[in-house]
Amino acid sequence: MAFGAPAGLALVLALVYYPLATAGAVLDRSGYERLRLGEERDGLGLPRRQADPPAGAAPAGCEYYTDGNFPFAEPTWRLCFAGGRLVSKEKIAR
């Protein structure tokens, strides 16, 4: 019983946190793969919200999106822009 209550609480918190963390920040794999270097940011159709960057220094001009991974919706993709154009895209290792 002592283990069940904290585990149940953790599950409830994850189920509440997940939709809040992913709302408007999910860029699925097919969406990521269709992005081409040199494209204008405004024409990419990116999600309206970015995911929080991973710990550490985030390069200037870069944005982070999640693929919707459960339960923490950690950032999955880093897209970097210069002059309003996509100059790099990469999958962030977890």
Buried (B, 14 or more C-beta within 10 A) or exposed (E): EEEEEEEEEEEEEEEEEBEEBBEEBBBBEEBBEEBEEEBEBEEBEBBEEBBEBBEEEBEEBBBBBBBBBEEEBBBBBBBBBEEEBBEEBEEBEE
